[in-house]
Amino acid sequence: MRRLDDLAAWLGPRNWLESDFTAGDLMMICGLRRLAGSGLLEAVPILADYVARGEARPGFVTAFAAQRALFAG
């Protein structure tokens, strides 16, 4: 939980880890998504909101759909 709290403190009021959305955000969001449903992500609302913002980006939606199609194919 400490790492999640550290990440939330770093993120603070910003939308992204840096000034703009970067590959670092994409990687972090993909990692954090694995915590969904465990209660850990939900316990840190800043991070839950961060993941939701990332998942809502059109590029993320498109890339995730393409990846899912490969496995469903």
SULGIFEN-V874219 format. One record per backbone hydrogen bond with DSSP energy under -0.5 kcal/mol. NH is the residue of the N-H (numbers start at 1). CO is the residue of the C=O. E is the energy in kcal/mol with one decimal. If there is no record, write none. Layout:
nh,co,e
NH,CO,E
NH,CO,E
This chain:
nh,co,e
5,1,-2.5
6,2,-2.6
7,3,-2.5
8,4,-2.5
9,5,-2.2
10,6,-2.2
11,7,-2.6
12,8,-2.9
14,11,-2.1
18,20,-0.6
26,22,-1.8
27,23,-2.6
28,24,-2.6
29,25,-3.0
30,26,-2.1
31,27,-2.0
32,28,-2.9
33,29,-2.1
34,30,-0.5
34,31,-1.0
35,32,-2.0
36,33,-1.4
38,35,-2.5
41,35,-0.6
43,39,-1.1
44,41,-1.6
47,44,-1.2
48,44,-2.0
49,45,-2.6
50,46,-1.8
51,47,-2.6
52,48,-2.0
53,49,-2.6
54,50,-2.2
55,51,-2.8
56,52,-1.4
57,53,-0.6
57,54,-1.1
61,57,-2.4
62,58,-2.5
63,59,-2.5
64,60,-2.9
65,61,-2.2
66,62,-2.2
67,63,-2.3
68,64,-2.6
69,65,-2.2
70,66,-1.5
71,67,-1.4
72,68,-2.1
73,69,-2.0
